[in-house]
């Protein structure tokens, strides 16, 4: 599984800080993304690559998958949970056929709810472990990496 940040000590993480960090990304990105026309959002960023609309759709998929991980890892100390095939998810859900405003609103709504869930997370759960393909990740890392993943894509969209 690709990662976007280095793990920190999960016992030192604070739910409110992570929620604030996530909300800050949304507040910074929202006006920039809302300013895009349907045509601009629908064009591939480079030949053969996703459009902005598809990238935001991918970030919706990421939010939905991580919401599951965050909730389930508060209910279980360890969990084996599959990853997801990002290209296939974007292709099957056909974000390219939806209005960009709808995809963007879905992304904003999912992430505001994700921030709410993170804000109210029991801090002791940050050390709970998700196992995928023999690798182990703490819940704390999953949340930090999710935010770094957003940063990665939002920076690429701003370029």
Secondary structure, 3 states (H helix, E strand, C coil): CCCCCCCCCHHHCCHHHHHHHHHHHHHHHHHHHHCCCHHHHHCECCCCCCEHHHHHHHHHHHHHHHHHHHHHHHHCCEEECCCCCHHHHHHHHCHHHCCHHHHHHHHHHHHHHHHHHHHCCCHHHHHCEEEECCEEEEHHHHHHHHHHHHHHHHHHHHC
